[in-house]
């Protein structure tokens, strides 16, 4: 994806001689942050603390015009640096001065400031850009949903490239102000709290603020015509839900699910500790996709999640991610289990709370109904590979690992771990190995073997290992009864939504 310039060694040596020593200390930031799953994702040489996005979007033509102000700190002496963006750029300024820029690869914007940037210095970058996001395809796919009345950015592992310049990897989280002007009668939905809105000359501007660190793929933008409900929780958090006016037969079921957001969040606080952000909500645009996504403070839900009626289980999943995935984010994408295993297990705990099947019964059912020759067991949730990152095994086998842990260390320590982990790593990033170490510290037990069995072995744990973890204890008995909640949970992972790109969920559940 990145073009490399090969300079013959003799020429390189002579070029080095011509460069003053002080300038030689400055070099380009890397065009990737160093994630082996996605080498082109993110960039090196700087760390972003804040994005200020001032946008104008015309639903009729899909034209997005933007001015992004990025506040960052250099982490090395920089001669130039990259941003991730696919739209066309007209001007870049660094620390107020015009900078040279060029587009390279699929989505790299290479910026050369007027003067080199010293390490550990505050930097402001202003990028003016425009384009039609629906016309931008990278590797044949797009994260931008065109709708009858607007457009939506929501996808994993990448979506920012379609609508703002960024350091596009979860390792570089930042706060966001998103200001969007749209034609009167149309709304713009984003993350966090709606600070204000005002109308002038036929355009309405919506100003949103997300004041806790947020990964770029968790930033969302939805423009369209929505019915909006607002409320406040007992603790005063604003709740804002938005439903496309054109959901048809799915409208009632969507509302019956998402209007329970505050209730679900209150229950999750009992399991995972205090809610980590400044707002709650969800939105359902008129898109044809089938998945949901844990966009920070305001999850995205496809209407097809509700085609069979209300399903609170998907709301549980996406809100659980606010702790596991959003507040505590992956260090590298191979650590996806610390997002998805826990979000799935939260659905099992909700089932337990609702009297529709305990987590143990759900674990037994998964184990018993997946034969040893099922490819399910060849996926390693602890490092599934980029092509299996959202495989059903990362969810169900990932949740099995948590039930095995619960059985090993007991409920008191297990729930202390579930609550303590997001507090210990709040607003940061973590690896699977960090979780193993944390669980060992809380429980006082060696757990590496247990996690190796359930997360890293490419085969079904044999009866002895499963028995030790008290999973499917009666293997000689008939297949266990299907828990009542099974179909509701399965409905969140059988809505296939292939076609747009190979990273998209094979089973449609909220990333």
Number of C-alpha atoms within 10 A of each C-alpha: 11 13 7 6 6 7 10 8 9 9 10 11 11 10 11 12 11 9 11 9 10 7 12 13 14 17 16 18 22 16 25 23 22 16 16 14 15 16 14 22 23 24 24 22 24 24 20 19 17 21 22 18 23 20 22 20 23 19 19 11 9 18 15 23 22 23 20 22 22 22 19 19 18 20 17 19 21 23 21 22 23 28 24 27 24 26 24 14 20 10 14 22 20 21 16 12 14 15 19 15 19 11 18 16 14 17 23 26 23 21 22 22 21 16 13 16 25 17 15 15 13 17 18 16 20 22 20 19 22 20 19 18 23 18 13 19 17 15 10 10 15 21 25 25 20 20 18 14 19 23 26 26 27 27 27 19 20 19 22 28 27 26 27 31 30 22 29 26 27 27 22 23 27 23 19 25 23 24 23 26 26 23 21 14 11 18 22 26 27 29 28 28 23 19 11 11 15 11 13 10 7 10 18 19 22 22 21 22 20 23 17 19 20 28 28 30 24 28 25 24 20 25 26 24 20 24 14 14 13 12 14 13 14 9 7 10 16 18 22 23 22 24 23 21 16 17 18 10 12 19 19 13 19 25 19 15 19 26 21 14 22 20 12 19 22 16 14 22 15 12 18 23 18 15 21 19 20 18 23 27 27 27 27 28 27 27 19 13 19 25 28 27 26 29 34 34 29 29 28 29 30 24 26 23 28 24 17 11 17 19 20 22 23 29 27 27 29 32 30 28 29 27 31 27 31 30 25 26 29 24 19 20 22 22 22 27 31 26 24 30 23 24 28 31 25 24 25 29 21 23 22 17 13 11 12 17 20 19 24 20 19 30 23 25 19 20 23 18 12 13 12 15 10 11 13 19 22 16 23 25 34 24 18 24 17 15 11 19 29 25 23 21 24 27 25 23 26 27 29 27 26 23 22 24 21 20 16 18 18 12 12 10 17 20 16 16 22 18 19 18 22 24 17 11 17 19 21 21 21 19 19 22 14 14 15 15 13 16 24 16 13 15 17 11 11 12 17 13 11 19 19 13 19 27 26 18 16 16 17 22 17 10 15 11 16 20 15 13 21 20 27 22 15 14 15 7 8 8 14 17 11 15 17 14 20 17 12 18 20 14 19 25 22 18 19 16 18 16 12 15 15 14 19 24 26 21 21 25 31 29 25
